[in-house]
Amino acid sequence: MSGLEGLAVAASIIQVADAGLRISQTVYAYAESVRSADKRLKDVAIDVRVTSDIVRHVAELFDDFGKHVGPKELQTANECVNRCKAAFKEVEEYANKAKPRVSKWRFPLRERKLELMDAKLEQLKTSLHIMLTVIQNKNELKIAVERKSTRMTTHCLRI
Protein backbone atom coordinates (compact mmCIF):
# COMPACT_ATOMS: atom_id res chain seq x y z
CA MET A 1 0.00 0.00 0.00
CA SER A 2 1.35 3.43 -0.89
CA GLY A 3 1.77 6.28 1.54
CA LEU A 4 -1.19 8.12 0.00
CA GLU A 5 -3.44 5.08 0.40
CA GLY A 6 -2.38 4.88 4.03
CA LEU A 7 -3.31 8.53 4.54
CA ALA A 8 -6.70 8.01 2.88
CA VAL A 9 -7.41 5.01 5.09
CA ALA A 10 -6.28 6.95 8.15
CA ALA A 11 -8.58 9.87 7.26
CA SER A 12 -11.63 7.65 6.87
CA ILE A 13 -10.85 5.83 10.11
CA ILE A 14 -10.51 9.16 11.94
CA GLN A 15 -14.02 10.09 10.77
CA VAL A 16 -15.38 6.93 12.41
CA ALA A 17 -13.45 7.70 15.61
CA ASP A 18 -14.83 11.25 15.70
CA ALA A 19 -18.38 9.97 15.21
CA GLY A 20 -17.85 7.55 18.09
CA LEU A 21 -16.65 10.33 20.38
CA ARG A 22 -19.69 12.44 19.50
CA ILE A 23 -22.03 9.52 20.22
CA SER A 24 -20.24 8.82 23.49
CA GLN A 25 -20.83 12.39 24.61
CA THR A 26 -24.54 12.15 23.70
CA VAL A 27 -25.05 8.91 25.63
CA TYR A 28 -23.07 10.18 28.60
CA ALA A 29 -25.15 13.37 28.65
CA TYR A 30 -28.27 11.22 28.74
CA ALA A 31 -26.88 9.16 31.62
CA GLU A 32 -26.09 12.32 33.54
CA SER A 33 -29.48 13.96 32.90
CA VAL A 34 -31.74 11.07 33.91
CA ARG A 35 -31.83 10.04 37.55
CA SER A 36 -32.99 6.55 36.74
CA ALA A 37 -30.17 6.01 34.26
CA ASP A 38 -28.23 2.90 35.09
CA LYS A 39 -24.48 2.88 35.67
CA ARG A 40 -24.30 0.56 32.67
CA LEU A 41 -25.40 3.37 30.41
CA LYS A 42 -22.37 5.37 31.48
CA ASP A 43 -20.31 2.24 30.89
CA VAL A 44 -21.61 2.05 27.31
CA ALA A 45 -20.71 5.71 26.79
CA ILE A 46 -17.23 5.07 28.17
CA ASP A 47 -16.84 1.95 26.00
CA VAL A 48 -17.82 3.94 22.92
CA ARG A 49 -15.23 6.58 23.83
CA VAL A 50 -12.48 4.01 24.48
CA THR A 51 -13.32 2.15 21.27
CA SER A 52 -13.14 5.46 19.42
CA ASP A 53 -9.73 6.10 20.94
CA ILE A 54 -8.52 2.70 19.74
CA VAL A 55 -9.94 3.39 16.28
CA ARG A 56 -7.98 6.64 16.30
CA HIS A 57 -4.81 4.68 17.20
CA VAL A 58 -5.46 2.45 14.19
CA ALA A 59 -5.67 5.58 12.03
CA GLU A 60 -2.37 6.83 13.46
CA LEU A 61 -0.81 3.46 12.76
CA PHE A 62 -1.91 3.60 9.12
CA ASP A 63 -0.61 7.14 8.98
CA ASP A 64 2.78 6.03 10.34
CA PHE A 65 3.15 2.63 8.69
CA GLY A 66 0.72 2.85 5.74
CA LYS A 67 3.25 1.85 3.14
CA HIS A 68 4.19 -1.25 5.15
CA VAL A 69 0.64 -2.46 5.68
CA GLY A 70 -0.38 -5.30 3.43
CA PRO A 71 -3.76 -5.85 1.77
CA LYS A 72 -4.78 -8.44 4.40
CA GLU A 73 -4.19 -5.99 7.25
CA LEU A 74 -6.01 -3.29 5.32
CA GLN A 75 -9.00 -5.59 4.81
CA THR A 76 -9.04 -6.55 8.50
CA ALA A 77 -8.80 -2.93 9.57
CA ASN A 78 -11.65 -1.92 7.27
CA GLU A 79 -13.83 -4.76 8.56
CA CYS A 80 -13.16 -3.81 12.19
CA VAL A 81 -13.72 -0.13 11.55
CA ASN A 82 -16.94 -0.82 9.65
CA ARG A 83 -18.16 -2.95 12.55
CA CYS A 84 -17.29 -0.09 14.91
CA LYS A 85 -19.18 2.32 12.70
CA ALA A 86 -22.24 0.03 12.77
CA ALA A 87 -22.01 -0.40 16.55
CA PHE A 88 -21.68 3.36 17.07
CA LYS A 89 -24.68 3.94 14.83
CA GLU A 90 -26.70 1.37 16.78
CA VAL A 91 -25.88 3.08 20.07
CA GLU A 92 -26.72 6.48 18.57
CA GLU A 93 -30.05 5.29 17.14
CA TYR A 94 -30.99 3.67 20.42
CA ALA A 95 -30.10 6.82 22.35
CA ASN A 96 -32.02 8.99 19.86
CA LYS A 97 -35.15 6.89 20.42
CA ALA A 98 -34.97 7.88 24.06
CA LYS A 99 -34.94 11.60 23.25
CA PRO A 100 -38.26 13.41 23.06
CA ARG A 101 -38.87 16.36 20.83
CA VAL A 102 -38.39 18.61 23.85
CA SER A 103 -35.30 18.78 26.03
CA LYS A 104 -36.07 15.85 28.36
CA TRP A 105 -35.56 12.20 27.58
CA ARG A 106 -38.61 10.01 26.95
CA PHE A 107 -37.81 6.63 28.44
CA PRO A 108 -34.91 4.83 30.01
CA LEU A 109 -32.93 2.49 27.81
CA ARG A 110 -33.55 -1.22 28.29
CA GLU A 111 -30.97 -3.07 30.32
CA ARG A 112 -30.63 -6.10 28.03
CA LYS A 113 -30.01 -3.92 24.98
CA LEU A 114 -27.32 -2.03 26.92
CA GLU A 115 -25.60 -5.26 27.82
CA LEU A 116 -25.63 -6.37 24.18
CA MET A 117 -24.21 -3.06 22.95
CA ASP A 118 -21.59 -3.12 25.69
CA ALA A 119 -20.54 -6.66 24.74
CA LYS A 120 -20.24 -5.69 21.05
CA LEU A 121 -18.07 -2.71 21.91
CA GLU A 122 -15.89 -4.84 24.16
CA GLN A 123 -15.39 -7.37 21.37
CA LEU A 124 -14.53 -4.62 18.89
CA LYS A 125 -12.00 -3.08 21.28
CA THR A 126 -10.32 -6.46 21.65
CA SER A 127 -10.24 -7.07 17.89
CA LEU A 128 -8.81 -3.63 17.19
CA HIS A 129 -6.22 -3.96 19.94
CA ILE A 130 -5.07 -7.33 18.58
CA MET A 131 -4.85 -5.88 15.07
CA LEU A 132 -2.80 -2.93 16.35
CA THR A 133 -0.43 -5.28 18.12
CA VAL A 134 0.00 -7.51 15.07
CA ILE A 135 0.73 -4.59 12.74
CA GLN A 136 3.16 -2.99 15.19
CA ASN A 137 4.96 -6.29 15.77
CA LYS A 138 5.12 -6.96 12.03
CA ASN A 139 6.69 -3.56 11.43
CA GLU A 140 9.14 -3.96 14.31
CA LEU A 141 10.16 -7.36 12.95
CA LYS A 142 10.57 -5.91 9.45
CA ILE A 143 12.78 -3.12 10.81
CA ALA A 144 14.87 -5.64 12.77
CA VAL A 145 15.34 -7.82 9.68
CA GLU A 146 16.32 -4.78 7.60
CA ARG A 147 18.88 -3.73 10.25
CA LYS A 148 20.35 -7.21 10.37
CA SER A 149 20.50 -7.33 6.57
CA THR A 150 22.24 -3.95 6.52
CA ARG A 151 24.75 -5.11 9.15
CA MET A 152 25.46 -8.29 7.21
CA THR A 153 25.95 -6.33 3.99
CA THR A 154 28.28 -3.92 5.77
CA HIS A 155 30.19 -6.82 7.33
CA CYS A 156 30.55 -8.56 3.93
CA LEU A 157 31.82 -5.35 2.34
CA ARG A 158 34.51 -5.06 5.00
CA ILE A 159 35.77 -8.55 4.31
C-alpha positions as CSV (number, residue, x, y, z in Angstrom):
1,M,0.0,0.0,0.0
2,S,1.4,3.4,-0.9
3,G,1.8,6.3,1.5
4,L,-1.2,8.1,0.0
5,E,-3.4,5.1,0.4
6,G,-2.4,4.9,4.0
7,L,-3.3,8.5,4.5
8,A,-6.7,8.0,2.9
9,V,-7.4,5.0,5.1
10,A,-6.3,6.9,8.2
11,A,-8.6,9.9,7.3
12,S,-11.6,7.6,6.9
13,I,-10.8,5.8,10.1
14,I,-10.5,9.2,11.9
15,Q,-14.0,10.1,10.8
16,V,-15.4,6.9,12.4
17,A,-13.5,7.7,15.6
18,D,-14.8,11.3,15.7
19,A,-18.4,10.0,15.2
20,G,-17.9,7.5,18.1
21,L,-16.6,10.3,20.4
22,R,-19.7,12.4,19.5
23,I,-22.0,9.5,20.2
24,S,-20.2,8.8,23.5
25,Q,-20.8,12.4,24.6
26,T,-24.5,12.2,23.7
27,V,-25.1,8.9,25.6
28,Y,-23.1,10.2,28.6
29,A,-25.2,13.4,28.6
30,Y,-28.3,11.2,28.7
31,A,-26.9,9.2,31.6
32,E,-26.1,12.3,33.5
33,S,-29.5,14.0,32.9
34,V,-31.7,11.1,33.9
35,R,-31.8,10.0,37.5
36,S,-33.0,6.5,36.7
37,A,-30.2,6.0,34.3
38,D,-28.2,2.9,35.1
39,K,-24.5,2.9,35.7
40,R,-24.3,0.6,32.7
41,L,-25.4,3.4,30.4
42,K,-22.4,5.4,31.5
43,D,-20.3,2.2,30.9
44,V,-21.6,2.0,27.3
45,A,-20.7,5.7,26.8
46,I,-17.2,5.1,28.2
47,D,-16.8,1.9,26.0
48,V,-17.8,3.9,22.9
49,R,-15.2,6.6,23.8
50,V,-12.5,4.0,24.5
51,T,-13.3,2.1,21.3
52,S,-13.1,5.5,19.4
53,D,-9.7,6.1,20.9
54,I,-8.5,2.7,19.7
55,V,-9.9,3.4,16.3
56,R,-8.0,6.6,16.3
57,H,-4.8,4.7,17.2
58,V,-5.5,2.5,14.2
59,A,-5.7,5.6,12.0
60,E,-2.4,6.8,13.5
61,L,-0.8,3.5,12.8
62,F,-1.9,3.6,9.1
63,D,-0.6,7.1,9.0
64,D,2.8,6.0,10.3
65,F,3.2,2.6,8.7
66,G,0.7,2.9,5.7
67,K,3.2,1.9,3.1
68,H,4.2,-1.2,5.2
69,V,0.6,-2.5,5.7
70,G,-0.4,-5.3,3.4
71,P,-3.8,-5.9,1.8
72,K,-4.8,-8.4,4.4
73,E,-4.2,-6.0,7.3
74,L,-6.0,-3.3,5.3
75,Q,-9.0,-5.6,4.8
76,T,-9.0,-6.6,8.5
77,A,-8.8,-2.9,9.6
78,N,-11.6,-1.9,7.3
79,E,-13.8,-4.8,8.6
80,C,-13.2,-3.8,12.2
81,V,-13.7,-0.1,11.5
82,N,-16.9,-0.8,9.6
83,R,-18.2,-3.0,12.6
84,C,-17.3,-0.1,14.9
85,K,-19.2,2.3,12.7
86,A,-22.2,0.0,12.8
87,A,-22.0,-0.4,16.6
88,F,-21.7,3.4,17.1
89,K,-24.7,3.9,14.8
90,E,-26.7,1.4,16.8
91,V,-25.9,3.1,20.1
92,E,-26.7,6.5,18.6
93,E,-30.1,5.3,17.1
94,Y,-31.0,3.7,20.4
95,A,-30.1,6.8,22.3
96,N,-32.0,9.0,19.9
97,K,-35.2,6.9,20.4
98,A,-35.0,7.9,24.1
99,K,-34.9,11.6,23.2
100,P,-38.3,13.4,23.1
101,R,-38.9,16.4,20.8
102,V,-38.4,18.6,23.8
103,S,-35.3,18.8,26.0
104,K,-36.1,15.8,28.4
105,W,-35.6,12.2,27.6
106,R,-38.6,10.0,26.9
107,F,-37.8,6.6,28.4
108,P,-34.9,4.8,30.0
109,L,-32.9,2.5,27.8
110,R,-33.5,-1.2,28.3
111,E,-31.0,-3.1,30.3
112,R,-30.6,-6.1,28.0
113,K,-30.0,-3.9,25.0
114,L,-27.3,-2.0,26.9
115,E,-25.6,-5.3,27.8
116,L,-25.6,-6.4,24.2
117,M,-24.2,-3.1,22.9
118,D,-21.6,-3.1,25.7
119,A,-20.5,-6.7,24.7
120,K,-20.2,-5.7,21.1
121,L,-18.1,-2.7,21.9
122,E,-15.9,-4.8,24.2
123,Q,-15.4,-7.4,21.4
124,L,-14.5,-4.6,18.9
125,K,-12.0,-3.1,21.3
126,T,-10.3,-6.5,21.7
127,S,-10.2,-7.1,17.9
128,L,-8.8,-3.6,17.2
129,H,-6.2,-4.0,19.9
130,I,-5.1,-7.3,18.6
131,M,-4.8,-5.9,15.1
132,L,-2.8,-2.9,16.4
133,T,-0.4,-5.3,18.1
134,V,0.0,-7.5,15.1
135,I,0.7,-4.6,12.7
136,Q,3.2,-3.0,15.2
137,N,5.0,-6.3,15.8
138,K,5.1,-7.0,12.0
139,N,6.7,-3.6,11.4
140,E,9.1,-4.0,14.3
141,L,10.2,-7.4,12.9
142,K,10.6,-5.9,9.4
143,I,12.8,-3.1,10.8
144,A,14.9,-5.6,12.8
145,V,15.3,-7.8,9.7
146,E,16.3,-4.8,7.6
147,R,18.9,-3.7,10.2
148,K,20.4,-7.2,10.4
149,S,20.5,-7.3,6.6
150,T,22.2,-3.9,6.5
151,R,24.7,-5.1,9.2
152,M,25.5,-8.3,7.2
153,T,26.0,-6.3,4.0
154,T,28.3,-3.9,5.8
155,H,30.2,-6.8,7.3
156,C,30.5,-8.6,3.9
157,L,31.8,-5.4,2.3
158,R,34.5,-5.1,5.0
159,I,35.8,-8.5,4.3
